[in-house]
């Protein structure tokens, strides 16, 4: 479904504030030192030296205060500019956060993106795409601090749609969002009580609720406490702020549709390459790779793991320029529910890089055609059983899963930019190169197998 012609930007708000304090201490030299013979110094030189020391200390204190104040101001600025929607959910206990990635080529206000962004996305123009939730991932964070789990939901799963938006009772799970948006926007505009800008935002809020209700029912009634909605532009802007991001690819692959052109091995991607990495779902030059949407789900999981690993190791959030770029991306292209506390979520997310989350993809029973569309056929009982097992794992601690066997694919050759072989193999006799990314944390080309965090995984 094509996006409607949309109005000028609006800035929903949810202000928050913070405070910072700074202090300093000083120590005095022993009194005996004053009685020692010493060469007389000119009072002027002592005065100048004291001024330099005091000035340096003052500059240091001011710098610390400025950094803290910038962080506080940035957080308050972020909280006043985010798009928020109400979501009825129970407080406390385990938290389930639904991440929705839209294929819209517009920002959260419905405005067109800069031309340079369209070029980098390799995804057409503002007239392409729509409001399908092409990425659906449930992040489950246990209240007891146990291991989190990320559950990817294939976008083409054929399921009942909550509320039958636009009269459609069953379709691809990703389409609940766009159908409800179209229905609600048409209804509000016909009523004539709201401006088109306000009606559009109301319709977006309704679309989120319908998509969330559809996913919750599909998973077996799993309560969803929060949501994070991102557009393609948001992903690109975040990747821009933190680039390069290290990934590992098992085999050479190329896809002109997404712009993907990767050699096997560990490599560092620019923001534009990162978008291609998570969007690729075909390779017509190498049919043996047999790409499917499930492989794209695996790419998305791998990118999150790689990004978390980088953020943990780098002082990303201590860089004011990076912080400002991330805040700008969030304001324009990210929406959250009103109850999601970003600081709490950031605290939870910080554990992901340490191996405290595993990603899984829900199974499909096969492929079929429904209403003229290629869809994933699903076994509802199997889905419910799988979700229950993932959200309520056995209490007995199983033996740690052994990393996947070292890849025998071209990844071992490591032809990628700045790459190293699978398993930390090094070429003998060569001079040490510039610091290279770490070897991959196992190879996971089967998109149905669990993907652990804690290091860069090698994927198809």
Buried (B, 14 or more C-beta within 10 A) or exposed (E): BEBBEBBEEBEBEBEBEBEEEEEEEEEEEEEEEEEEEEEEEEEEEEEEEEEEEEEEEEEEEEEBEEBBBBBBEBBBBBBBBBBBBEBEBEEEEBBBBBBBBBBBBBBBBBEBBEEEBBEBBBBEEBEBBBBBBBBBBBBBBBEEEEBBBBBBBBBBBBBBBBBBBBEBEBBBBBBBBBBBBBBBBBEBBEEEEBBBBEBBBBBBBBBBBBBBBBBBBBBBEBEBBBBBBBBBBBBBBBBBBBBBBBBBBBBBBBBEBBBBEBBBBBBBBBBBBBBBBBBBBBBEEBEEBEBBBBBBBBBBBBBBBBBBBBBBEEEBBEBEEBBBBBBBBBBBBBBBBEEBEBEEBEEBBEBBBEBBBBBBBBBBEEEEEEEEEEBBBBEEEEBBEBBEEBBEBEEEEEEEEEBBEBBEBBBBBBBBBBBBBBBEEEEEEEEEEEEBBBBBBBBBBBBEEBBBBBBBBBBB
